[in-house]
Amino acid sequence: MNIQLLQALPMLLPLAEQWAKDQEAHILEVGSSLPKQNLADASELGVKNPERIRLLSVRAVPLPDNPLLKQAALATSLISPNTIGLTLRYGIFIRSDFWGNRALVAHECVHTAQYERLGGFSQFLSLYLKECVEIGYPQAPMEQEAVFGAKRICG
């Protein structure tokens, strides 16, 4: 557990929330609707409004410009050169070399369902980031829920 990062979370959360909202707005403006199979998967995974989801193919998932937020993203491995997908409520970045990967989209749709269930950006990010800092990104319960949801849908 990164104690310094955990202590910095209250200061970082508003920055993360604004960045996430800005990125979602961009994806919703220029992204693509979910294909029919992914729409069905999203519904099966508990997304209440799957028709609102948009996907955006990117060469690399963008890092925040803010130096503190960028450092936190890299320190937790939430965003790195290896990141292949990132969900910002209804906006989902998909790295271009994973475009069309059903399991990845299903995984990211579980995160959309979590945003809906928890009530939005602030609630989702507070819990998700806390889990990632305290437990570690791959083992965080919300991340594991997404892993198992994608496995359930895609085998």
N, CA, C and O of each residue as an XYZ file, in Angstrom:
620
protein
N       0.849     -1.184      0.000
C       0.000      0.000      0.000
C       0.890      1.242      0.000
O       1.883      1.311      0.725
N       0.525      2.202     -0.811
C       1.254      3.455     -0.912
C       0.601      4.471      0.033
O      -0.416      5.079     -0.303
N       1.195      4.643      1.211
C       0.628      5.519      2.245
C       0.543      6.959      1.754
O      -0.463      7.631      1.981
N       1.591      7.441      1.082
C       1.585      8.818      0.588
C       0.459      9.042     -0.414
O      -0.214     10.072     -0.382
N       0.264      8.096     -1.283
C      -0.800      8.209     -2.277
C      -2.168      8.150     -1.608
O      -3.079      8.888     -1.984
N      -2.311      7.278     -0.624
C      -3.571      7.184      0.115
C      -3.880      8.506      0.808
O      -5.030      8.946      0.812
N      -2.877      9.140      1.389
C      -3.070     10.426      2.053
C      -3.387     11.533      1.054
O      -4.077     12.494      1.393
N      -2.891     11.406     -0.166
C      -3.119     12.424     -1.194
C      -4.468     12.270     -1.894
O      -4.892     13.173     -2.615
N      -5.148     11.141     -1.693
C      -6.402     10.894     -2.411
C      -7.429     12.015     -2.259
O      -8.015     12.410     -3.267
N      -7.682     12.550     -1.068
C      -8.685     13.628     -0.978
C      -8.371     14.821     -1.882
O      -9.286     15.461     -2.401
N      -7.095     15.122     -2.071
C      -6.711     16.219     -2.951
C      -6.799     15.807     -4.421
O      -7.150     16.621     -5.276
N      -6.480     14.537     -4.714
C      -6.463     14.061     -6.092
C      -7.854     13.777     -6.658
O      -8.073     13.900     -7.863
N      -8.790     13.398     -5.789
C     -10.118     13.001     -6.285
C     -10.818     14.074     -7.111
O     -11.339     13.744     -8.177
N     -10.863     15.340     -6.687
C     -11.512     16.344     -7.552
C     -10.825     16.498     -8.902
O     -11.487     16.712     -9.918
N      -9.498     16.389     -8.917
C      -8.756     16.468    -10.184
C      -9.092     15.276    -11.074
O      -9.311     15.428    -12.276
N      -9.130     14.090    -10.472
C      -9.456     12.876    -11.225
C     -10.885     12.938    -11.760
O     -11.150     12.539    -12.894
N     -11.791     13.436    -10.943
C     -13.189     13.522    -11.376
C     -13.334     14.476    -12.561
O     -14.030     14.160    -13.526
N     -12.694     15.622    -12.496
C     -12.799     16.576    -13.611
C     -12.169     16.008    -14.877
O     -12.725     16.148    -15.966
N     -11.004     15.363    -14.737
C     -10.354     14.756    -15.895
C     -11.254     13.688    -16.510
O     -11.417     13.630    -17.729
N     -11.840     12.842    -15.654
C     -12.709     11.768    -16.138
C     -13.930     12.336    -16.861
O     -14.313     11.830    -17.915
N     -14.535     13.367    -16.314
C     -15.705     13.993    -16.963
C     -15.328     14.582    -18.319
O     -16.068     14.437    -19.292
N     -14.180     15.245    -18.377
C     -13.730     15.830    -19.643
C     -13.467     14.752    -20.694
O     -13.836     14.907    -21.858
N     -12.832     13.664    -20.277
C     -12.548     12.575    -21.212
C     -13.838     11.900    -21.674
O     -13.986     11.576    -22.852
N     -14.771     11.689    -20.742
C     -16.046     11.084    -21.123
C     -16.750     11.954    -22.164
O     -17.252     11.440    -23.163
N     -16.788     13.269    -21.936
C     -17.454     14.176    -22.878
C     -16.841     14.054    -24.273
O     -17.562     14.040    -25.271
N     -15.530     13.967    -24.339
C     -14.846     13.816    -25.634
C     -15.243     12.493    -26.301
O     -15.570     12.464    -27.488
N     -15.213     11.407    -25.536
C     -15.555     10.094    -26.104
C     -17.004     10.080    -26.576
O     -17.298      9.563    -27.653
N     -17.912     10.645    -25.778
C     -19.330     10.662    -26.171
C     -19.549     11.467    -27.446
O     -20.453     11.171    -28.228
N     -18.722     12.479    -27.649
C     -18.850     13.327    -28.834
C     -18.352     12.641    -30.100
O     -18.969     12.774    -31.157
N     -17.242     11.906    -30.007
C     -16.618     11.365    -31.219
C     -16.578      9.839    -31.287
O     -16.186      9.275    -32.308
N     -16.981      9.168    -30.206
C     -16.892      7.708    -30.156
C     -17.993      7.005    -30.926
O     -18.918      7.629    -31.445
N     -17.866      5.695    -30.984
C     -18.807      4.829    -31.703
C     -19.752      4.144    -30.725
O     -19.380      3.837    -29.593
N     -20.976      3.911    -31.177
C     -21.939      3.145    -30.380
C     -21.471      1.706    -30.248
O     -20.683      1.215    -31.056
N     -21.965      1.048    -29.224
C     -21.639     -0.369    -29.047
C     -22.243     -1.198    -30.172
O     -23.402     -0.987    -30.530
N     -21.491     -2.130    -30.734
C     -22.074     -3.077    -31.682
C     -23.147     -3.922    -30.982
O     -23.187     -4.005    -29.754
N     -24.003     -4.538    -31.777
C     -25.155     -5.288    -31.262
C     -24.778     -6.325    -30.196
O     -25.429     -6.399    -29.153
N     -23.735     -7.126    -30.446
C     -23.314     -8.156    -29.480
C     -22.877     -7.521    -28.162
O     -23.217     -8.019    -27.089
N     -22.119     -6.415    -28.240
C     -21.659     -5.741    -27.030
C     -22.811     -5.093    -26.275
O     -22.784     -5.017    -25.046
N     -23.826     -4.624    -27.002
C     -25.028     -4.076    -26.346
C     -25.719     -5.148    -25.511
O     -26.112     -4.906    -24.370
N     -25.858     -6.320    -26.089
C     -26.478     -7.440    -25.372
C     -25.624     -7.833    -24.161
O     -26.156     -8.098    -23.083
N     -24.307     -7.869    -24.342
C     -23.407     -8.194    -23.241
C     -23.541     -7.172    -22.117
O     -23.627     -7.537    -20.944
N     -23.558     -5.897    -22.478
C     -23.650     -4.831    -21.469
C     -24.929     -4.976    -20.643
O     -24.906     -4.831    -19.420
N     -26.035     -5.261    -21.313
C     -27.293     -5.481    -20.588
C     -27.182     -6.670    -19.650
O     -27.622     -6.607    -18.502
N     -26.592     -7.753    -20.140
C     -26.411     -8.966    -19.336
C     -25.518     -8.693    -18.126
O     -25.681     -9.315    -17.076
N     -24.589     -7.777    -18.274
C     -23.662     -7.439    -17.191
C     -24.222     -6.408    -16.214
O     -23.551     -6.028    -15.255
N     -25.446     -5.961    -16.458
C     -26.102     -5.068    -15.504
C     -26.062     -3.596    -15.841
O     -26.443     -2.770    -15.011
N     -25.607     -3.234    -17.045
C     -25.621     -1.824    -17.443
C     -27.073     -1.420    -17.693
O     -27.768     -2.049    -18.491
N     -27.525     -0.378    -17.015
C     -28.910      0.073    -17.143
C     -29.158      0.820    -18.453
O     -30.252      0.752    -19.014
N     -28.149      1.528    -18.935
C     -28.286      2.339    -20.147
C     -27.183      2.020    -21.158
O     -26.363      2.885    -21.467
N     -27.154      0.793    -21.673
C     -26.061      0.423    -22.581
C     -26.037      1.247    -23.870
O     -24.983      1.388    -24.491
N     -27.171      1.783    -24.270
C     -27.216      2.582    -25.492
C     -26.438      3.894    -25.349
O     -26.116      4.525    -26.356
N     -26.135      4.311    -24.132
C     -25.375      5.547    -23.903
C     -23.866      5.344    -24.057
O     -23.124      6.314    -24.210
N     -23.416      4.108    -24.019
C     -21.984      3.820    -24.072
C     -21.422      4.128    -25.464
O     -22.034      3.822    -26.488
N     -20.242      4.740    -25.462
C     -19.506      4.996    -26.691
C     -18.083      4.484    -26.509
O     -17.502      4.594    -25.429
N     -17.537      3.926    -27.574
C     -16.165      3.423    -27.599
C     -15.311      4.342    -28.460
O     -15.761      4.828    -29.498
N     -14.079      4.576    -28.026
C     -13.155      5.373    -28.823
C     -11.831      4.627    -28.948
O     -11.176      4.312    -27.954
N     -11.462      4.357    -30.182
C     -10.190      3.702    -30.469
C      -9.064      4.730    -30.355
O      -9.123      5.811    -30.941
N      -8.038      4.362    -29.584
C      -6.884      5.248    -29.402
C      -5.601      4.432    -29.547
O      -5.570      3.235    -29.262
N      -4.556      5.104    -29.995
C      -3.252      4.441    -30.107
C      -2.722      4.092    -28.716
O      -2.112      3.043    -28.513
N      -2.968      4.993    -27.766
C      -2.608      4.773    -26.360
C      -3.645      5.484    -25.507
O      -4.106      6.570    -25.860
N      -4.014      4.876    -24.384
C      -4.946      5.522    -23.463
C      -4.239      6.756    -22.913
O      -3.123      6.659    -22.403
N      -4.886      7.918    -23.015
C      -4.200      9.156    -22.612
C      -4.006      9.266    -21.101
O      -4.855      8.856    -20.310
N      -2.876      9.823    -20.736
C      -2.585     10.144    -19.342
C      -3.063     11.566    -19.055
O      -3.100     12.401    -19.959
N      -3.425     11.844    -17.818
C      -3.801     13.219    -17.467
C      -2.626     14.176    -17.675
O      -1.466     13.788    -17.540
N      -2.939     15.429    -18.005
C      -1.907     16.454    -18.151
C      -1.387     16.913    -16.792
O      -0.206     17.233    -16.652
N      -2.265     16.945    -15.795
C      -1.867     17.392    -14.459
C      -0.750     16.487    -13.937
O      -0.931     15.271    -13.866
N       0.405     17.058    -13.569
C       1.546     16.230    -13.149
C       1.254     15.325    -11.946
O       1.696     14.176    -11.922
N       0.524     15.822    -10.957
C       0.211     15.002     -9.780
C      -0.703     13.842    -10.149
O      -0.498     12.711     -9.707
N      -1.710     14.129    -10.959
C      -2.648     13.095    -11.383
C      -1.953     12.069    -12.280
O      -2.202     10.867    -12.181
N      -1.098     12.556    -13.138
C      -0.327     11.666    -14.017
C       0.561     10.740    -13.187
O       0.619      9.538    -13.444
N       1.243     11.291    -12.203
C       2.112     10.502    -11.333
C       1.305      9.445    -10.578
O       1.746      8.302    -10.451
N       0.131      9.818    -10.078
C      -0.720      8.867     -9.350
C      -1.210      7.763    -10.276
O      -1.240      6.596     -9.884
N      -1.595      8.117    -11.502
C      -2.069      7.114    -12.465
C      -0.972      6.098    -12.769
O      -1.228      4.895    -12.831
N       0.238      6.587    -12.956
C       1.361      5.695    -13.248
C       1.756      4.865    -12.015
O       2.082      3.685    -12.138
N       1.726      5.486    -10.834
C       2.123      4.791     -9.602
C       1.184      3.640     -9.263
O       1.611      2.632     -8.698
N      -0.093      3.788     -9.607
C      -1.074      2.738     -9.319
C      -1.246      1.778    -10.487
O      -1.964      0.785    -10.368
N      -0.603      2.058    -11.609
C      -0.748      1.285    -12.851
C      -2.152      1.365    -13.431
O      -2.541      0.520    -14.237
N      -2.911      2.373    -13.027
C      -4.250      2.541    -13.604
C      -4.164      2.928    -15.074
O      -4.957      2.467    -15.896
N      -3.210      3.765    -15.390
C      -2.957      4.123    -16.791
C      -1.456      4.017    -16.999
O      -0.668      4.603    -16.257
N      -1.080      3.274    -18.001
C       0.330      3.092    -18.341
C       0.397      2.790    -19.839
O      -0.642      2.687    -20.491
N       1.580      2.649    -20.382
C       1.674      2.258    -21.792
C       1.021      0.897    -22.072
O       0.702      0.588    -23.220
N       0.823      0.089    -21.031
C       0.206     -1.228    -21.203
C      -1.312     -1.219    -21.095
O      -1.948     -2.248    -21.325
N      -1.902     -0.089    -20.755
C      -3.353     -0.010    -20.586
C      -4.051     -0.235    -21.929
O      -3.749      0.433    -22.917
N      -4.990     -1.187    -21.948
C      -5.684     -1.505    -23.204
C      -7.123     -0.996    -23.219
O      -7.745     -0.944    -24.279
N      -7.658     -0.622    -22.061
C      -9.008     -0.084    -21.990
C      -9.178      0.739    -20.733
O      -8.544      0.464    -19.714
N     -10.034      1.751    -20.796
C     -10.313      2.596    -19.638
C     -11.737      3.114    -19.752
O     -12.122      3.699    -20.765
N     -12.511      2.890    -18.700
C     -13.906      3.317    -18.679
C     -14.065      4.580    -17.861
O     -13.591      4.667    -16.728
N     -14.732      5.551    -18.442
C     -15.062      6.800    -17.773
C     -16.577      6.970    -17.898
O     -17.075      7.744    -18.715
N     -17.277      6.229    -17.069
C     -18.732      6.075    -17.048
C     -19.207      5.545    -18.395
O     -19.054      4.351    -18.652
N     -19.767      6.363    -19.257
C     -20.290      5.883    -20.538
C     -19.286      6.012    -21.682
O     -19.568      5.586    -22.802
N     -18.136      6.585    -21.414
C     -17.085      6.708    -22.410
C     -15.992      5.697    -22.146
O     -15.473      5.612    -21.034
N     -15.641      4.931    -23.164
C     -14.631      3.884    -22.990
C     -13.545      4.035    -24.050
O     -13.812      4.005    -25.251
N     -12.302      4.200    -23.568
C     -11.147      4.151    -24.457
C     -10.783      2.690    -24.685
O     -10.726      1.904    -23.739
N     -10.537      2.328    -25.944
C     -10.042      0.997    -26.301
C      -8.785      1.214    -27.132
O      -8.820      1.904    -28.151
N      -7.676      0.624    -26.696
C      -6.456      0.731    -27.483
C      -6.699      0.068    -28.835
O      -7.277     -1.016    -28.905
N      -6.258      0.720    -29.902
C      -6.610      0.308    -31.264
C      -6.240     -1.130    -31.592
O      -6.942     -1.782    -32.364
N      -5.154     -1.636    -31.024
C      -4.781     -3.018    -31.333
C      -5.647     -4.034    -30.587
O      -5.470     -5.239    -30.767
N      -6.587     -3.565    -29.748
C      -7.545     -4.439    -29.074
C      -8.985     -4.139    -29.509
O      -9.938     -4.661    -28.930
N      -9.130     -3.293    -30.534
C     -10.451     -2.935    -31.040
C     -11.169     -4.205    -31.486
O     -10.583     -5.038    -32.177
N     -12.425     -4.359    -31.098
C     -13.207     -5.533    -31.464
C     -13.050     -6.686    -30.490
O     -13.638     -7.745    -30.709
N     -12.279     -6.522    -29.422
C     -12.076     -7.574    -28.434
C     -13.288     -7.617    -27.502
O     -13.450     -6.759    -26.634
N     -14.125     -8.616    -27.696
C     -15.387     -8.724    -26.950
C     -15.164     -8.795    -25.446
O     -15.880     -8.142    -24.687
N     -14.188     -9.572    -25.005
C     -13.935     -9.714    -23.570
C     -13.501     -8.387    -22.948
O     -13.903     -8.069    -21.829
N     -12.689     -7.616    -23.659
C     -12.251     -6.323    -23.141
C     -13.444     -5.378    -23.003
O     -13.589     -4.709    -21.980
N     -14.287     -5.322    -24.013
C     -15.455     -4.442    -23.945
C     -16.382     -4.894    -22.814
O     -16.932     -4.056    -22.099
N     -16.558     -6.193    -22.646
C     -17.384     -6.696    -21.538
C     -16.796     -6.261    -20.199
O     -17.522     -5.798    -19.320
N     -15.493     -6.407    -20.046
C     -14.815     -5.984    -18.821
C     -15.098     -4.508    -18.542
O     -15.456     -4.135    -17.425
N     -14.936     -3.686    -19.556
C     -15.145     -2.246    -19.379
C     -16.616     -1.927    -19.105
O     -16.917     -0.980    -18.379
N     -17.524     -2.701    -19.676
C     -18.959     -2.491    -19.410
C     -19.309     -2.779    -17.951
O     -20.217     -2.156    -17.400
N     -18.605     -3.710    -17.326
C     -18.825     -3.940    -15.885
C     -18.497     -2.659    -15.128
O     -19.200     -2.306    -14.181
N     -17.444     -1.962    -15.531
C     -17.120     -0.702    -14.860
C     -18.225      0.334    -15.087
O     -18.538      1.105    -14.180
N     -18.816      0.361    -16.276
C     -19.947      1.268    -16.505
C     -21.087      0.927    -15.551
O     -21.692      1.823    -14.962
N     -21.383     -0.355    -15.396
C     -22.438     -0.777    -14.454
C     -22.094     -0.339    -13.030
O     -22.986      0.036    -12.269
N     -20.819     -0.382    -12.665
C     -20.398      0.072    -11.339
C     -20.625      1.574    -11.174
O     -21.103      2.017    -10.129
N     -20.290      2.352    -12.190
C     -20.560      3.796    -12.153
C     -22.052      4.033    -11.910
O     -22.429      4.840    -11.061
N     -22.888      3.329    -12.658
C     -24.337      3.494    -12.508
C     -24.792      3.097    -11.108
O     -25.537      3.828    -10.456
N     -24.342      1.949    -10.660
C     -24.755      1.417     -9.354
C     -24.336      2.345     -8.211
O     -25.085      2.543     -7.255
N     -23.137      2.908     -8.320
C     -22.614      3.755     -7.243
C     -23.094      5.201     -7.317
O     -22.978      5.940     -6.340
N     -23.631      5.614     -8.460
C     -24.209      6.946     -8.550
C     -23.387      7.995     -9.269
O     -23.714      9.179     -9.194
N     -22.327      7.599     -9.965
C     -21.600      8.572    -10.774
C     -20.115      8.625    -10.499
O     -19.546      7.761     -9.832
N     -19.500      9.680    -11.040
C     -18.047      9.819    -11.004
C     -17.485      9.858     -9.585
O     -16.592      9.080     -9.247
N     -17.997     10.746     -8.768
C     -17.434     10.944     -7.435
C     -17.454      9.663     -6.615
O     -16.447      9.287     -6.014
N     -18.591      8.999     -6.590
C     -18.736      7.785     -5.792
C     -17.882      6.647     -6.350
O     -17.217      5.938     -5.595
N     -17.902      6.478     -7.667
C     -17.102      5.424     -8.287
C     -15.614      5.655     -8.034
O     -14.917      4.766     -7.545
N     -15.135      6.846     -8.367
C     -13.705      7.115     -8.255
C     -13.225      7.038     -6.811
O     -12.125      6.549     -6.554
N     -14.028      7.510     -5.870
C     -13.641      7.432     -4.455
C     -13.369      5.996     -4.045
O     -12.345      5.703     -3.427
N     -14.283      5.103     -4.389
C     -14.134      3.705     -3.986
C     -13.074      2.989     -4.817
O     -12.215      2.298     -4.269
N     -13.130      3.151     -6.124
C     -12.217      2.435     -7.015
C     -10.759      2.817     -6.736
O      -9.899      1.946     -6.609
N     -10.490      4.110     -6.644
C      -9.114      4.553     -6.419
C      -8.616      4.132     -5.040
O      -7.452      3.759     -4.889
N      -9.476      4.186     -4.048
C      -9.099      3.747     -2.702
C      -8.714      2.267     -2.723
O      -7.698      1.874     -2.149
N      -9.529      1.456     -3.387
C      -9.211      0.029     -3.497
C      -7.876     -0.197     -4.212
O      -7.065     -1.020     -3.788
N      -7.665      0.537     -5.288
C      -6.434      0.354     -6.074
C      -5.198      0.767     -5.289
O      -4.138      0.159     -5.438
N      -5.323      1.793     -4.456
C      -4.185      2.241     -3.655
C      -3.964      1.302     -2.478
O      -2.829      0.917     -2.200
N      -5.030      0.931     -1.787
C      -4.901      0.099     -0.578
C      -4.566     -1.360     -0.891
O      -3.732     -1.966     -0.220
N      -5.215     -1.918     -1.907
C      -5.099     -3.347     -2.192
C      -4.183     -3.618     -3.380
O      -3.475     -4.624     -3.417
N      -4.208     -2.717     -4.337
C      -3.467     -2.904     -5.581
C      -4.437     -3.079     -6.732
O      -5.454     -3.761     -6.607
N      -4.114     -2.460     -7.844
C      -5.015     -2.438     -8.997
C      -5.535     -3.811     -9.418
O      -6.750     -3.987     -9.510
N      -4.680     -4.778     -9.672
C      -5.238     -6.034    -10.204
C      -6.088     -6.800     -9.197
O      -6.987     -7.544     -9.590
N      -5.817     -6.630     -7.905
C      -6.556     -7.379     -6.883
C      -7.747     -6.610     -6.315
O      -8.513     -7.174     -5.534
N      -7.923     -5.361     -6.677
C      -9.018     -4.541     -6.140
C     -10.361     -5.222     -6.437
O     -10.575     -5.706     -7.548
N     -11.255     -5.262     -5.460
C     -12.542     -5.947     -5.652
C     -13.346     -5.467     -6.873
O     -13.952     -6.283     -7.568
N     -13.356     -4.165     -7.135
C     -14.110     -3.690     -8.300
C     -13.458     -4.150     -9.602
O     -14.151     -4.432    -10.580
N     -12.141     -4.226     -9.615
C     -11.442     -4.717    -10.805
C     -11.700     -6.208    -10.987
O     -11.911     -6.674    -12.106
N     -11.682     -6.945     -9.898
C     -11.957     -8.374     -9.964
C     -13.391     -8.651    -10.424
O     -13.637     -9.620    -11.142
N     -14.328     -7.809    -10.015
C     -15.710     -7.943    -10.491
C     -15.758     -7.828    -12.016
O     -16.486     -8.567    -12.678
N     -14.980     -6.900    -12.563
C     -14.937     -6.733    -14.023
C     -14.286     -7.935    -14.704
O     -14.748     -8.382    -15.754
N     -13.219     -8.455    -14.110
C     -12.539     -9.632    -14.662
C     -13.507    -10.814    -14.715
O     -13.621    -11.481    -15.744
N     -14.201    -11.071    -13.608
C     -15.106    -12.221    -13.555
C     -16.357    -12.009    -14.406
O     -16.899    -12.969    -14.953
N     -16.820    -10.765    -14.523
C     -17.959    -10.481    -15.396
C     -17.644    -10.795    -16.849
O     -18.455    -11.397    -17.552
N     -16.469    -10.388    -17.291
C     -16.052    -10.658    -18.683
C     -15.895    -12.161    -18.901
O     -16.276    -12.676    -19.952
N     -15.342    -12.862    -17.926
C     -15.192    -14.329    -18.049
C     -16.552    -14.999    -18.120
O     -16.742    -15.944    -18.885
N     -17.501    -14.514    -17.327
C     -18.852    -15.104    -17.333
C     -19.517    -14.947    -18.710
O     -20.177    -15.863    -19.200
N     -19.333    -13.793    -19.308
C     -19.956    -13.508    -20.612
C     -19.217    -14.207    -21.761
O     -19.841    -14.759    -22.667
N     -17.902    -14.173    -21.709
C     -17.102    -14.628    -22.852
C     -16.458    -15.996    -22.663
O     -15.876    -16.543    -23.600
N     -16.557    -16.546    -21.473
C     -15.984    -17.871    -21.233
C     -14.517    -17.855    -20.961
O     -13.917    -18.908    -20.744
